[in-house]
Amino acid sequence: MSDLRKVSSNPHIRAKDTTAKIMLTVVVALLPATLFGIYNFGLRALLIIAISVATTVLTEYLFEKICKKKNTTGDFSAVVTGLLLALNLPVSVPWWIPVIGGVFAILVVKMLFGGLGQNFMNPALAGRCFLLLSFPSIMTNFECDAYTGATPLAAIRAGEGVMVRDMIIGRTAGTIGETSMIAIVIGACILILAGVIDLKVPGSYLASFAVFVALFATLSGRTVSAPYISAQLAGGGLMLGAFFMATDYVTRPVTKKGQYVFGIFLGFLTAVFRIFGASAEGVSYAIIIGNLLVPLIEKATMPKCFGRGGERS
């Protein structure tokens, strides 16, 4: 009887799916981008991914072992965090970068706040932002054996032309998992068909981003065209962030209206960062800031109750 009264940490989903099953589905959905990243950048990408995943899993295991808590590495959430962190890293980073980022993501952002369901921001993105602030030169160095030029977004910012087709396929410089729009969309389709995510957040994110980036680019005196908007959508970590990180159950709003507001806010903020910011990117910081504002968004969009003490019709 005591087991029936036990309440586990969120996210709470009224379905037969378990957290482990959902996380495994996310891992499978990330495989197209992961495999393409290894193909695109070589075996060093595989090494970075392996180190990142091993670090996140080991950090969670050791923390729970030291604190004498139940081992939760079997829910695969640490694997997802490590994989997402690795896919957001340049292939040229030294081996200790994913170690530091993985420890920060799991220990500081996740476990110290209570573990899965208690973190106030996406751990993988928090780890990446921590690394960007701590080691900016390393984290923005995208030169490798395969590519020596600037990333497409940096080229666009400099007024240079880019090949949108190459950006869609993935034959460009960038982080390990963000280059191929096709691979990311295939993974997103897996998540949608499996019922793990829907299009409320990513749809409103991408649509509002396209509108705001066109508006802000026009205000800044830039020439806006269909290829320009397409390149902005396909470039950087926008697609990976929209489908795999902005949709995180724990750090997104739970209300339907809140999810639309959240997505529109992310689109607005990402467009501001890309057009007016010092960096050509902006997805990571936009999602992190959005995560921090989720309690306010939920408070403003929570459905009003009826009945005694509620709103009177």
C-alpha positions in Angstrom: 0.0 0.0 0.0 2.9 2.4 0.7 4.1 2.0 -2.9 0.7 3.3 -4.1 1.1 6.5 -2.1 4.7 7.1 -3.3 5.1 10.2 -5.5 8.2 10.3 -7.7 9.9 13.5 -8.9 8.5 15.2 -12.0 8.1 15.0 -14.9 4.7 13.3 -14.3 3.2 11.8 -17.5 -0.1 9.9 -17.5 1.0 7.1 -19.7 2.5 3.7 -19.6 5.9 5.2 -20.7 8.6 5.3 -18.2 11.3 7.9 -17.9 13.9 5.4 -19.1 11.8 4.6 -22.2 11.4 8.3 -23.0 15.1 9.0 -22.6 16.0 6.0 -24.7 13.7 7.3 -27.4 15.5 10.6 -27.2 18.9 8.8 -27.6 17.6 7.0 -30.6 16.3 10.3 -32.1 19.8 11.8 -31.6 21.5 9.0 -33.4 21.1 10.5 -36.9 22.8 13.8 -35.9 25.4 11.9 -33.8 26.3 9.5 -36.7 26.5 12.3 -39.2 28.7 14.3 -36.8 31.1 11.3 -36.6 31.0 10.9 -40.4 31.5 14.7 -40.9 34.3 15.3 -38.4 35.9 11.9 -38.0 36.7 9.6 -35.1 37.7 12.5 -32.9 34.0 13.4 -32.7 33.3 9.9 -31.4 36.0 10.4 -28.7 34.4 13.7 -27.5 31.0 12.0 -27.4 32.2 9.0 -25.5 34.1 11.2 -22.9 31.1 13.4 -22.4 28.6 10.6 -21.9 31.0 8.7 -19.7 31.6 11.8 -17.6 27.9 12.6 -17.0 27.0 9.0 -16.1 29.9 8.6 -13.8 29.3 11.9 -12.1 25.7 11.0 -11.4 26.7 7.6 -10.1 29.4 8.8 -7.8 27.3 11.6 -6.4 24.5 9.2 -5.5 27.0 6.7 -4.2 28.6 9.2 -1.9 25.3 10.6 -0.7 23.9 7.1 -0.3 21.0 7.7 -2.6 19.3 5.4 -5.1 21.2 4.9 -8.3 19.2 6.6 -11.1 21.7 6.2 -14.0 19.4 3.5 -15.3 16.8 6.2 -16.4 19.3 7.3 -19.2 18.8 11.0 -18.4 22.5 11.4 -17.7 23.2 9.7 -21.1 21.0 12.2 -22.9 22.7 15.1 -21.1 26.1 13.9 -22.0 25.1 13.3 -25.6 23.5 16.7 -26.0 26.5 18.4 -24.4 28.9 16.6 -26.8 26.8 17.5 -29.8 27.0 21.2 -28.8 30.8 21.1 -28.7 33.3 21.9 -31.5 35.3 18.8 -32.5 38.5 20.7 -31.9 38.1 21.0 -28.1 40.6 19.2 -25.9 39.4 16.1 -24.0 39.1 17.9 -20.7 36.4 20.3 -22.0 33.6 17.7 -22.0 34.8 16.5 -18.6 34.4 19.9 -17.1 31.1 20.6 -18.9 29.7 17.2 -18.0 30.6 17.5 -14.3 29.1 21.0 -14.1 25.9 19.9 -15.9 25.2 16.9 -13.7 26.6 17.9 -10.4 25.8 21.7 -10.2 22.7 22.0 -12.4 21.0 18.6 -11.8 22.1 16.7 -8.7 22.5 19.6 -6.3 19.0 20.7 -7.1 17.5 17.3 -6.4 18.1 15.3 -9.5 15.9 14.6 -12.5 12.8 16.8 -12.4 14.2 19.3 -10.0 16.7 21.2 -12.3 15.7 24.7 -13.1 17.4 24.8 -16.5 18.5 22.4 -19.2 21.7 20.7 -17.8 23.4 20.2 -21.2 22.9 23.8 -22.2 23.9 25.1 -18.8 27.1 23.1 -19.2 27.7 24.5 -22.7 27.1 28.1 -21.5 29.5 27.6 -18.6 32.1 26.4 -21.0 31.5 29.3 -23.4 31.9 31.8 -20.5 35.0 30.0 -19.1 36.8 29.1 -22.3 35.5 31.3 -25.1 38.5 30.9 -27.4 38.3 27.1 -27.2 34.6 26.9 -27.5 34.5 29.2 -30.6 37.3 27.5 -32.5 35.6 25.5 -35.2 38.6 24.8 -37.4 39.4 21.1 -37.9 40.9 18.8 -40.6 37.6 18.8 -42.5 36.8 22.6 -42.3 39.1 25.6 -41.9 36.7 28.4 -42.8 34.2 30.3 -40.7 30.8 28.9 -39.7 27.9 29.8 -42.0 26.4 32.1 -39.4 29.7 33.9 -39.0 29.9 34.2 -42.8 26.4 35.6 -43.0 27.3 38.1 -40.2 30.3 39.2 -42.2 28.2 39.8 -45.3 29.5 36.8 -47.2 27.4 34.3 -49.2 26.7 30.8 -48.0 25.4 27.6 -49.6 22.1 26.8 -48.0 22.1 23.3 -49.6 25.4 22.5 -47.8 23.9 23.8 -44.5 20.8 21.6 -44.9 23.0 18.5 -45.7 25.6 19.3 -43.1 28.8 19.9 -45.1 29.8 22.9 -43.0 31.8 23.9 -40.0 30.1 24.0 -36.6 29.6 21.9 -33.5 29.5 18.1 -33.8 25.7 17.7 -33.9 24.3 20.9 -35.2 25.5 20.9 -38.9 23.0 18.6 -40.6 19.5 20.0 -40.6 18.3 16.8 -42.3 19.7 14.5 -39.6 18.1 16.7 -36.9 14.7 16.8 -38.6 14.8 13.0 -39.0 15.4 12.7 -35.2 12.6 15.2 -34.5 10.2 13.1 -36.6 11.1 10.1 -34.5 10.2 12.1 -31.3 7.0 13.3 -32.7 5.9 10.0 -34.1 6.7 8.4 -30.7 4.6 11.0 -28.9 7.6 12.3 -26.9 7.2 15.8 -28.1 4.7 17.9 -30.1 5.1 21.0 -32.2 3.8 23.6 -29.8 7.3 24.8 -28.6 9.5 24.0 -31.6 6.8 25.2 -34.1 6.2 28.5 -32.4 10.0 28.9 -31.8 11.0 28.5 -35.4 8.0 30.4 -36.9 8.5 33.4 -34.5 12.3 33.3 -35.1 11.8 33.6 -38.9 9.4 36.6 -38.4 11.6 38.4 -35.9 14.9 37.8 -37.7 13.4 39.2 -40.9 12.0 42.2 -39.0 15.3 42.9 -37.1 17.5 42.4 -40.2 15.3 44.9 -42.1 15.6 47.4 -39.3 19.4 47.0 -39.2 19.6 47.8 -42.9 20.3 44.2 -44.1 18.9 42.7 -47.3 16.3 40.1 -46.3 15.5 37.3 -48.8 14.3 33.7 -48.7 17.8 32.3 -48.9 18.8 34.5 -46.0 15.9 33.3 -43.8 16.6 29.7 -44.9 20.3 30.0 -43.9 19.3 31.5 -40.5 17.0 28.6 -39.9 19.4 25.9 -41.0 22.5 27.5 -39.4 23.9 27.1 -35.9 22.1 25.2 -33.1 18.6 26.4 -33.9 17.1 23.1 -35.0 18.9 21.1 -32.4 17.8 23.5 -29.7 14.2 23.8 -30.9 13.5 20.1 -31.1 15.8 18.5 -28.4 16.4 21.1 -25.7 13.6 23.7 -25.7 11.1 20.7 -25.5 12.7 19.4 -22.3 9.7 18.3 -20.0 11.3 19.7 -16.8 12.3 23.2 -18.0 9.5 24.1 -20.4 6.0 25.3 -19.4 3.3 22.7 -18.7 0.4 24.9 -19.9 -0.5 24.9 -23.6 -0.6 28.7 -23.8 2.6 28.8 -21.8 4.4 26.6 -24.4 3.4 28.9 -27.2 4.5 32.0 -25.2 7.7 30.2 -24.4 8.4 29.3 -28.0 7.6 32.9 -29.2 9.9 34.3 -26.5 12.7 32.0 -27.6 12.3 33.0 -31.2 12.4 36.7 -30.3 15.4 36.4 -28.0 17.4 34.2 -30.5 16.7 36.8 -33.3 17.9 39.6 -31.0 21.1 37.8 -30.2 21.9 36.9 -33.8 21.2 40.3 -35.3 22.3 42.6 -32.6 24.5 40.5 -30.3 28.3 40.1 -30.3 28.0 36.5 -31.3 26.5 35.0 -34.5 24.7 32.4 -32.4 22.4 32.8 -29.5 20.2 29.7 -29.1 21.9 28.4 -25.9 21.5 31.7 -24.0 18.0 32.2 -25.3 16.8 28.8 -24.0 18.6 29.2 -20.7 17.0 32.6 -20.1 13.7 31.2 -21.2 14.1 28.3 -18.6 14.5 30.9 -15.9 11.3 32.7 -16.9 9.2 29.5 -17.1 7.7 30.0 -13.6 6.5 33.5 -14.6 5.1 32.2 -17.9 3.2 29.4 -16.1 1.8 31.8 -13.5 0.5 34.1 -16.3 -0.9 31.3 -18.4 -2.3 28.9 -15.8 -6.0 28.2 -16.5 -8.3 29.8 -14.0 -10.3 27.5 -11.7 -14.0 27.6 -11.3 -16.2 26.8 -8.3 -15.9 28.0 -4.7 -13.0 30.3 -4.4 -12.5 30.4 -8.2 -13.5 32.8 -10.9 -17.2 33.4 -11.1 -18.9 33.2 -14.5 
